[in-house]
Amino acid sequence: MNAININPSLSEYDRFTKSGMDVLDFNIDETQKRLANYLDLKMGAKSISYLADTTVMAYDLDRQMMIDQVMNELQHYLDLEVLFVKKSLNNRIYDCVAYSKPYIGSMNIVHLYSNFWGVIENLKVNVYGSMDNMYQALKKSYNKIDEPGFQIIQSTDFVHVIKEFH
């Protein structure tokens, strides 16, 4: 997929309508542009899986980083809200899910996972073409928050998530 050059001063919706892309492709393009500001993406995503109304992009980091540092930086570049951060009781495994506010150009969920005491080497970004699918994915992730053997470090009340979608 090639990026289309459109005046960046236009609103997100105006850029979408002028792009001629469908919502999912536009969201992928916008997410990749934002990630390029954070990651060294000269080689692009390690893998991209296209599903019905979702695209999963996996990226390798150029070095090992701590999960909290990556999440803090991604919150800035992708304007993310943390859904939850949890860790295993022995502090070895960390799991973090964050999401963007659902609007055209920004419908994504970021998954960070570490089984090495908070050190990560890659990240996964799910990009959605519909708010309904994104909401269902968030709900499914949130339902796994109380997994036995884990301690919740940070979480968002799901009522807040619902308000983002209505």
N, C-alpha and C positions, 0 to 999 in steps of 0.2 A: 504494500500500500504506500503510495507516495503522498507526502504532505502537500497540501494546497496552500499557496500563499494568499492570505486574505488580510486586509487592513486590520492590525491588532487593536486599533482604537475603537472598532465596532463592538457592540455588546455581544455577549456570548451567543444569544439567540440570533442576532443579525449575521454573525459569522457562520453559524450553523446553516441558516437559510441560503446564504450565498455559496456555501461549500458544495452543495449538490449531493452531499453524502447522506446516508441514512444515519439515524441517531447513534447506533452502536459504533460505526466507523468513525464518526465525528468524536465520540467520547474516547475511543482508542487513540486517535490522533492528538487530542488535547492532553490526555494523560501522558503519552509519550513525550510531548513537548515539555510538560512540567517535570517529569522525571529526568529529562536530559539536563535540566538545570542542577539536579542533585547528583546524579550518577554519571560516570563516564560511559556514555552509551554509544560510543562510536561503532561498536559491533552490534548494538541493539539487544533485544531480549534473547536470552539463552533459548527459550522455547515459547511458542505462542500456540495455544489450543483454542480453536474456534468451536463453540458450542452453539446451541439454538439462538439464544439472545444474550450470551455471555462469552467473553473472551478472557482467557487466563494467560497472563504474561509472567514468566519467571525470569528473574535477573540475578546474576552473580555479582556480588560486591567485589571491588578491586582489592579489598583486604578484609580481614576479620574485624568486626565492630561489635560493640555492646548493643543489645536490643533496645535499651532505653535511649541511647544516643541516636540510633537510626529512626526510632519512632518520633522523637522530638524534632528531628530535621524534616522527616516526611510530613509531619503535621504542618510545618511551615510551607513546604513546596506544593503539597497537594490539598492544603486546607482541610485536614482530617480531624474527626472527632474520635476519641478512643472509645470503642465499645467495651472492651475489657482487656486487662492484663492479669494473667495468673501464673503462678509458679508451683512446681511440685514441692511437696513438704520437705524433700531433701535438697531443695534449691538447685537441682540439676537441670530441670526442664522448665522452659518459659514459653508461654503462648500469648500472643497479642493479636487482637483484631481491631482495626480502625476503619472508619468509613468517611466518605465525603458527603456533604449535603447533596441531596439528589436534584440536580438540575442539568440541563443540556450542557455537555462538555465536561461534566464532572459527576459521573455515577460510577464510583469504584469502591472496592473494599480491599484493604491491604492486610495480608497475613504475614506475621513474623513468627518464626518458631525456632527455638534453640533447644538442643538436648545436650548442650555443653556449657552449663552455668551462665547462660545469658549471652554467649558469644554467637553471632550469626555470620553466615557467609553469603546468604542469598535472601531474596524476598519474592513474594508472589502477590500480584495485583490482579484482581478480578474486575473487569470492566463490563458494565451492563448497558443494554439498550432500552431497558424499560424500568421504571420505578417499581413496578410490581415484583419483578424478578429480584431486584436488589433488596427490596424489603423482605421477601421470603428468605433470601440468603442470610440477611442479618438476623432474622428471627431464629433460623436454624442454628446459627453460630451462638446466639445468645442462650438458647436452650441447653447448650453444652457447658455453660459457665460453671455449674456446680458439680463438676466432675470429681469423683472421689479421689483423694490423694493430692488435691491441689488447694492452694490458698489464693483467694482473690486479692490482688494488689490494688487494682483500680477497676471500676466499672461504672457504666452509665445506666441510669434507670431507664428501662425500656420505654416508659411513658415519654421520655424525651425523644427517643428515636421515632416513636409513632408521630409525635408532633412535627418532626422534620418532613414527614411524608404526607401530611394533611394540611 
